[in-house]
Amino acid sequence: MPSLYPLVRMDTDELPSGPWIFGRSVARPHDMPEDGSIVEVEDRSGRFVGHALFNSRSDIRLRLLSRGKRSDLRNVREFLLRHIASADRLRKKTLRLPERTEAWRVVHAEGDDLSGLVIDKLGAVLVCEYHALGFWRLRREIESVLNELYPGLAVHHRVPKSVRSSEDFEPEEEPQAEELWINESGLEYPVLPAAGHKTGWFCDQRENRLKVGLYARGQDVLDVCCNLGGFSMHAAKSGARRVRAVDLDEEALARAHRAAARNQLPVECVHADGFDFLRAERAKTERPSLVVLDPHKLVTNKANLEAGMVKYRDFNTLALEVVRPGGLLFTFSCSGAVDLPTFLGMVFFSARRAGREVRLLEVLGAGPDHPQRPDFARSRYLKGALLAVD
């Protein structure tokens, strides 16, 4: 069949393992496609590779959407409907998430073969988060598909500030959503969709919040970088002796305070910088027996990997210093540029710095609505460890 899209040729015959093709592997097209457009991709020998989203201003020059068939993208809306509906069936029919929560990830970018597109359902609202200019340009088609699959739900769009830089575009502002309450595992939280951190709620930590609850009964719990207090609420609900939720973001902490009141749970909300709070805490005689450390993304890309890892080491060293002997530490990183071996190596190095003996009880990650591709390690962006601390 004749080509429907501009042609871009790779500068190699070696196909990438994942969906990203970087600029160094792409030959300069004779006729430059418009940034954000769909293109056909061939290898250096002229063999058809697949379709991709093209952006000459991004280091990720091509994001593969399909491989092997020129007919796959004959109708863009049908392509989007096919892939989003498949992702939707996994969450609803297989994982049966609506039975447990009002908030889950509908589309997980590369994990659902839609590189650069994230969609979260937060109660009666769907939030589309764009990490690729190409999908931002297709947002009306995406919204049309979501209106078909989720009739009656509002759809909001957001582009993170980091993406505006990496994809080099400034989106026009979209209308802001109003705050709403969501129910997750029997607890209610006030969220502001498409605002604050990520899409407005950390759907990826749902199973880990439940896991903290399993160990929290009778414990003195410290939740550092608590955001809306999800870990704290589950700890208090499970019968923790004391729960403190610490965050520097005043708006997020105010919502955590309201969530504690709404759920009638005894959570102390503390406005403080996590580093400063932990430094003050280690000087005290009475220490927490269960600490959760879940900082924001400290490594945004490979360029600031070293500086970000220093922050991770300092944060984890402080957290390990304050855990009571015989206690537990749940520690996390949501930096996709940090792989699991690097993360675990950092944790064990921090334990040596803190002079603590630790045993790794479990490696943690995102819930199953955040599927991973074996050929694309960055799809496992959330990494965590449960440690016994002596």
Secondary structure, DSSP 8 states (H G I E B T S, - for coil): ----S-EEEBS-S---SSSEEEGGGB---SS---TT-EEEEE-TTS-EEEEEEE-TTSSEEEEEEEES-GGGGSSHHHHHHHHHHHHHHIIIIIS-GGGTBSEEEEEEGGGGT-TTEEEEEETTEEEEEESSHHHHHTHHHHHHHHHHHSTT-EEEEE--HHHHHHTT-----------EEEEETTEEEEE-TTSSSTTSS-GGGHHHHHHHHHH-TT-EEEEES-TTTHHHHHHHHTT-SEEEEEES-HHHHHHHHHHHHHTT---EEEES-HHHHHHHHTTSSS--SEEEE----S--SGGGHHHHHHHHHHHHHHHHHHS-TTEEEEEEE--TTS-HHHHHHHHHHHHHHHT--EEEEEEEE--TTS--BTTBGGG---EEEEEEE-
